Each structure stands twice: as C-alpha cells, then as structure tokens.
C-alpha cells in the first residue's frame, strides 16, 4: 500500500482576481498517515513523523468559463516558495482546467499547498463536475 494522501473539494468557491490563493480541501479520498485535516489548515498536506522522503505531488483545478486574462496553478512549500508553477491564457468559450505535478524531497513537518490565480478582472468561480474537481495529492516514492 502506498503512503500518502489525496484530497478534494466539490463545492463551488469564488476566487478574487490577481491574487495567489491557497485552495481549501474539505474531503479526503485517502489519507494513510494523518497528512491532512478537514477541520484546520485544510489547504495543507503536511508530512507526518517518520514519513520524510521524496514525494510525487500533483494537483488539479478547473475555472469557470471566462475568456479574459491568465490562469495559474502552483505548488507552494511551507507558505513560502513555489516549487512548481504553470501559467496559461484563458481558453476562449470554454472552462479552463489546469493540472500540475512535481517530485520533491520533503522533511517531517514540511507542508505543501495547491495555489491558484486568475486575472479575469473580477471574482471567478471554480468549476466542479462529476469525479473531477479541485484535487490535490502526494505519495511517498
């Protein structure tokens, strides 16, 4: 069995323009060792005691239809540096879905967050549908 965590949130949230924001996750698909809490710091996946090592980290986020500006997704380490970033122009006439992944060495107590940013000029909703939604996961390699 793999050691790690997979979280998601299927509620529609609204995100302000031109600001990187951490995505909250209120539901878990799996959590083998207490990496995540649905009650506090819900945006964080934290390495528990005895689980330091190299992790595959991945996230997905969908934006509602809006043709203006850029969309961004990133993985942030310990509330500071981004360890992976993807930016793209908004898609004309359709929703924008972004996925990101990286491999990174994490120590006990390190945490990662899925960050998103949009530049539509106003608040923009996230897109949720079926079995894909806002997702974030990490697995010890």
Residue, then its C-alpha position, 0 to 999 in steps of 0.5 A: x500500500x502506498x503512503x500518502x494522501x489525496x484530497x478534494x473539494x466539490x463545492x463551488x468557491x469564488x476566487x478574487x482576481x490577481x491574487x495567489x490563493x491557497x485552495x481549501x480541501x474539505x474531503x479526503x479520498x485517502x489519507x494513510x498517515x494523518x497528512x491532512x485535516x478537514x477541520x484546520x489548515x485544510x489547504x495543507x498536506x503536511x508530512x507526518x513523523x517518520x514519513x520524510x522522503x521524496x514525494x510525487x505531488x500533483x494537483x488539479x483545478x478547473x475555472x469557470x468559463x471566462x475568456x479574459x486574462x491568465x490562469x495559474x496553478x502552483x505548488x507552494x512549500x511551507x507558505x513560502x516558495x513555489x516549487x512548481x508553477x504553470x501559467x496559461x491564457x484563458x481558453x476562449x468559450x470554454x472552462x479552463x482546467x489546469x493540472x500540475x505535478x512535481x517530485x520533491x524531497x520533503x522533511x517531517x513537518x514540511x507542508x505543501x499547498x495547491x495555489x491558484x490565480x486568475x486575472x479575469x478582472x473580477x471574482x471567478x468561480x471554480x468549476x466542479x463536475x462529476x469525479x473531477x474537481x479541485x484535487x490535490x495529492x502526494x505519495x511517498x516514492 
